[in-house]
Amino acid sequence: MTASTAYSRDLGDELRRLRETCTGLSGNRLALKLGWDPSKVSTIEHGKARASEIDLVQYLSMCGKDIDFVAEFRRRYQYAFDEYRVQVSDELRTVAMAESTARTITSYSPQSMPGLLQTPEYADGLYRMTGVVTEARIPALVQFRTERQSILRRHDRPSCLFYVHEHALQLQVGSSAIMRDQYTRLSFRTHTLRIVPATAPIAATSCVLWEFEKSRPVAFCETNLAKVFVEDPGAIARTRLLFDRLDEVSLSPEQSRSKLAEYVSRPREGLDDSGPHLA
């Protein structure tokens, strides 16, 4: 059996969704119609087995899909089991699924607030600042980002640790009221926040490490142009080294809350007149 990846689990979940919406059949009933062992449907739908071309044709045909759909599906998921996977920036499903199934989430944000902690107004300002998406798409992107945050309200929510560089706190996105609301949002106790002081520069890009109950860890990096999912053991080890370094130089959770309180209590004119502005 092939080791699953974040993207192969996304692939399997998409197949399950097609089975349920297009056929109304259970996995066992579909297996019976295809002449497969029921375990085969289960392993494919959980992203634990690489389906052959004929398997996909049979499965998707049973879901009523034509050959053009099959070809596009195969193209989209042809690298699903690779240890390095690059997606265009507006593909959002794999990120949401990885977050929702993770046992722990550890992230480092050197330039902006972590996506899981952004207020809608802050997220809107960031999208407008980057200029890489059309204005018409911004409301949907902000809504998706906000909906992802529901995992922090679950009773079985993942254990989350967010390292945020002080540079991200100093960059103003939108009005001072938006920034104060954003600082307050960072104070929520559904996670642990560690602030990296401005005097402790870290030469690294933003990254996230997702760890799962029964699957391999996934390291994730995102730019305005692409999303990169990595499951190579060497890369995971280097990611852990980065977080070890961040643990050494960051303020403690208590010190971080005190530092954050300083930003919350700043006078409006002080916030409006100091520091770089991004929107």
Buried (B, 14 or more C-beta within 10 A) or exposed (E): EEEBBBBBBBBBBBBBEBBBEEBEBEBEBBBBEBEBEBEBBBBBBBBBBBBEEEBBBBBBBBBEBEEEBBEEBBEBBEBBBBBEBBBEBEBBEBBBBBBEBBBBBBBBBBEBBBBBBBBBBBBBBBBBBEEEBEEEEBEEBBEBBBEBBEBBEEEEBBEBBBBBBBBBBBBBBBBBEBBBBBBEBBEEEBBBBBBBBEEBEBEBEBBBBBBBEEBBBBBBBBEEEEBBBBBEEEBBEEBBEBBEBBEEBBBEBEEBBEBBEEBBEBEEEEBBEEBEEBB
